[in-house]
Amino acid sequence: MDDIERRLIELGITLPALTPARGNFALYARHGKTIYLSGKGAPLRELDHPAEKVGAQISVAQAQGYAREVAIYLLAVMKEALGGFEHLGQLVKVFGMVNAAPDFARHTEVINGASDLFVDVLGDKGVHARSAIGVGSLPRGFAVEIEAIVEQA
């Protein structure tokens, strides 16, 4: 068992099963040793319900939880794409989008829910560059959507 798998167990995290992409795209794409993980959003909502906005109906703490949930899913994608965590070189970049109220300004705090999880699980290999932005809407009314770039060892 490698250190990352051990750390997941210590943190009580079980990686979820991967679900097929909802469209004509892949969960990840590889170019040499660089792997691009497609965006994943949370929480899953019914399309006939109005989207809730972070900073209005959704608190920063709730949105951080959603970002953490997305990061756990992206770890599962990463593991499959790499063929196991022992092949991880570095988590290079994280791009987080927050479905925010117009006056919301705490986007970085929301995406910290993912960044903190990545570092907790991956250690130094989880330290990454990052962007966090607010958007007017996200697919399926997600509160957050996150994508990542990973380098294979």
C-alpha positions, -999 to 999 in steps of 0.1 A, spaced: 0 0 0 15 34 -10 15 65 12 -15 81 -5 -37 50 -1 -27 49 35 -35 85 40 -70 81 25 -76 53 50 -64 75 79 -87 103 68 -116 79 64 -120 87 27 -133 61 3 -129 71 -34 -162 69 -53 -169 49 -84 -164 69 -116 -195 78 -135 -195 82 -173 -191 118 -187 -224 135 -194 -216 144 -230 -191 139 -258 -159 143 -237 -137 121 -215 -132 122 -177 -95 129 -185 -72 134 -215 -35 126 -216 -8 145 -235 26 129 -228 30 128 -190 4 156 -185 -31 145 -176 -60 170 -178 -90 161 -155 -123 173 -168 -144 196 -146 -166 180 -120 -193 198 -101 -213 195 -69 -239 192 -56 -259 172 -81 -293 190 -86 -325 184 -104 -327 205 -135 -362 218 -127 -351 235 -95 -336 269 -95 -299 271 -89 -288 283 -55 -259 308 -53 -229 307 -30 -231 338 -9 -269 339 -10 -286 305 -4 -253 286 1 -228 295 28 -191 295 23 -188 265 47 -213 245 26 -196 254 -6 -162 244 9 -178 210 16 -189 208 -20 -154 216 -32 -140 189 -9 -165 164 -24 -154 173 -59 -117 169 -49 -124 134 -36 -140 125 -70 -111 140 -89 -87 119 -68 -106 88 -81 -103 101 -117 -66 108 -110 -60 73 -97 -75 57 -128 -58 81 -152 -24 74 -136 -29 36 -131 -24 41 -94 -12 69 -71 24 55 -71 27 70 -106 18 106 -95 45 131 -101 26 163 -91 -8 179 -90 1 209 -111 -29 231 -114 -64 234 -100 -91 256 -116 -122 262 -94 -154 279 -104 -180 292 -79 -216 298 -88 -218 329 -68 -241 358 -60 -230 390 -78 -215 406 -47 -197 375 -34 -159 378 -31 -148 348 -11 -141 324 -41 -107 315 -29 -120 304 5 -145 281 -12 -119 264 -34 -97 260 -4 -121 231 4 -105 212 -25 -69 225 -22 -67 216 15 -80 181 7 -55 176 -21 -26 186 2 -39 165 31 -41 134 9 -12 139 -15 13 158 7 39 178 -12 27 162 -44 -7 180 -38 7 215 -36 -5 232 -68 -10 264 -87 -46 275 -87 -73 299 -100 -106 305 -83 -133 325 -101 -170 334 -97 -194 327 -124 -231 335 -131 -241 299 -136 -227 264 -138 -241 232 -155 -269 215 -136 -269 244 -111 -237 232 -94 -224 254 -66 -188 246 -76 -170 230 -105 -133 221 -104 -108 208 -130 -72 199 -125 -39 191 -143 -17 163 -131 18 153 -141 27 116 -142 60 106 -126 
